[in-house]
């Protein structure tokens, strides 16, 4: 099928937006991995949001977007799922390499394919079932289950993928008319709430437990000029990535943009190697390739889609 030149131009901009967003969030995640022994997750949630929220508010005022969500309850549920998703992702990141965590978390299209069997608008056909099986094999290659290969931390990226898939369903069926910046604002407000509550809970944790799991159980740590600058950079990166992602999915065909979104995985591997010194091994690369292929297969299982 051929598309008009204007449609192709718009989709070219959408593809550029999602690729830049993927690189931006990969850089963001590698920087989080780099500092996870200096700052706890709850303080990270709070400090990053303190920079992201003013930037989001300014963007919304510039574009005339109301700060009030149209469906506050569903936006709140989506924010809870996304905050939990990032929590699982970051907790796994403290124990596993970024390429492994990223590729395992990107099984969310496969989980969506399984969930499709329960939706009246969708169904689980043979092609999607094959995608799920191939993706599962890819996860097994990376996590290497066995007495020495598999740990409870390996399950956290799968929990992250599940939360992301559920958030995607809420976005598609309950928040479809919400402006993307409003959902981003809700997410960062969720980070503030989670950060404050998390810091309150870990305040009474004994020092021995904190030493065992510093990223999850650390309370408030002194923040120098370098960390403040990094928090500002992380705030800009996450707002930039979320805005570009929303723009891409609004302007391009979902199957095309979702396929290009897999560019995050090689970007994550590159940023992990350059910034953290963790380069993926052969098994990780093979598993990543299987997950990418399975995700593309699942995404394109639905036929007859037309550009909007």
Residue pairs with C-beta under 8 A, 6 or more apart in sequence:
3 11
3 307
7 307
10 251
10 252
11 251
11 252
11 253
11 256
11 307
13 251
14 247
14 248
14 249
14 250
14 251
14 252
14 256
14 257
15 248
15 252
15 256
15 257
15 260
17 244
17 245
17 247
17 248
17 251
18 244
18 245
18 248
18 249
18 252
18 257
18 260
18 261
18 263
19 260
19 263
20 244
21 240
21 241
21 242
21 244
21 245
21 248
22 241
22 260
22 261
22 263
22 264
22 267
23 263
23 267
24 237
24 240
24 241
24 244
25 237
25 238
25 241
25 264
26 102
26 264
26 267
26 268
26 270
26 271
27 237
27 267
27 271
27 275
28 234
28 237
28 238
28 241
29 89
29 93
29 98
29 102
29 268
29 271
30 98
30 268
30 271
30 272
30 274
30 275
30 276
31 230
31 233
31 234
31 237
31 275
32 44
32 90
32 93
32 234
33 93
33 98
33 272
33 275
33 276
33 278
34 275
34 276
35 44
35 227
35 230
36 90
36 93
36 94
36 215
37 214
37 215
38 221
38 227
39 47
39 218
39 221
39 223
39 227
40 198
40 199
40 202
40 214
40 215
40 216
40 217
40 218
40 219
40 221
41 87
41 90
41 91
41 198
41 215
41 216
42 194
42 195
42 196
42 197
42 198
42 199
42 202
42 218
42 219
43 195
43 199
43 218
43 219
43 220
43 221
43 223
44 90
44 195
44 231
44 234
45 83
45 191
45 192
45 194
45 195
45 198
46 191
46 192
46 195
46 196
46 199
47 195
47 223
47 227
47 228
47 231
48 191
48 231
48 234
48 235
48 238
49 188
49 189
49 191
49 192
49 195
49 235
50 192
50 231
50 235
51 231
51 232
51 234
51 235
51 236
52 188
52 191
52 235
52 236
52 238
52 239
53 185
53 188
53 189
53 192
55 235
55 236
55 239
56 181
56 184
56 185
56 188
56 239
57 67
57 185
59 65
59 181
59 239
59 243
60 66
60 67
60 181
60 182
60 185
63 181
65 179
65 181
65 182
66 179
66 182
67 182
67 185
68 182
69 75
69 178
69 182
69 183
69 186
70 177
70 178
70 182
71 174
71 175
71 178
74 170
74 174
74 175
74 178
75 175
75 178
75 182
75 183
75 186
76 186
76 190
77 170
77 174
78 167
78 170
78 171
78 174
78 175
78 183
78 186
78 187
79 183
79 186
79 187
79 189
79 190
80 190
81 163
81 164
81 166
81 167
81 170
82 163
82 164
82 167
82 187
82 190
83 187
83 190
83 191
83 194
84 159
84 163
85 160
85 163
85 164
85 167
86 160
86 191
87 194
88 156
88 157
88 159
88 160
88 163
89 101
89 105
89 156
89 157
89 160
90 215
91 153
91 156
91 215
91 216
92 101
92 104
92 153
92 154
92 156
92 157
92 160
93 101
94 213
94 215
94 216
95 151
95 153
96 153
96 154
96 157
97 272
97 276
97 278
97 280
97 284
98 268
98 269
98 271
98 272
98 276
98 278
99 265
99 268
99 269
99 272
99 278
99 280
99 284
99 288
100 142
100 143
100 157
100 280
100 284
101 156
101 157
101 160
102 157
102 264
102 265
102 268
102 269
103 138
103 139
103 142
103 265
103 268
103 284
103 287
103 288
103 291
104 139
104 142
104 143
104 154
104 157
104 158
104 160
104 161
104 291
105 157
105 158
105 160
105 161
105 164
106 161
106 262
106 264
106 265
106 291
106 292
106 295
107 135
107 139
107 158
107 161
107 291
107 294
107 295
108 161
108 162
108 164
108 165
108 168
109 131
109 165
109 258
109 295
109 298
109 299
110 131
110 132
110 135
110 136
110 294
110 295
110 298
111 161
111 162
111 165
112 165
112 168
112 169
112 298
113 124
113 128
113 129
113 131
113 132
113 298
113 301
114 124
114 128
114 132
115 165
115 169
116 122
116 123
116 124
116 128
117 123
117 124
122 302
125 301
127 297
127 298
127 301
128 297
128 298
128 301
130 297
131 294
131 295
131 297
131 298
131 301
132 294
132 298
133 294
134 290
134 293
134 294
134 297
135 290
135 291
135 294
135 295
135 298
137 287
137 290
138 286
138 287
138 288
138 289
138 290
138 291
138 294
139 158
139 287
139 291
140 287
141 283
141 284
141 286
141 287
141 290
142 283
142 284
142 287
142 288
143 149
143 150
143 154
144 150
144 283
145 154
171 183
175 183
180 242
180 243
180 246
180 247
180 250
181 243
181 246
183 246
184 239
184 242
184 243
184 246
187 242
188 238
199 219
199 220
202 210
202 216
202 217
202 218
202 219
203 219
205 217
205 219
209 217
210 217
210 218
210 219
223 231
245 261
248 257
248 260
249 257
253 305
253 307
253 308
254 299
254 305
255 299
255 300
255 302
255 305
258 295
258 299
259 295
259 296
259 299
259 300
262 292
262 295
262 296
265 288
265 291
265 292
269 279
269 280
269 285
269 288
272 278
272 279
272 280
273 279
273 280
280 288
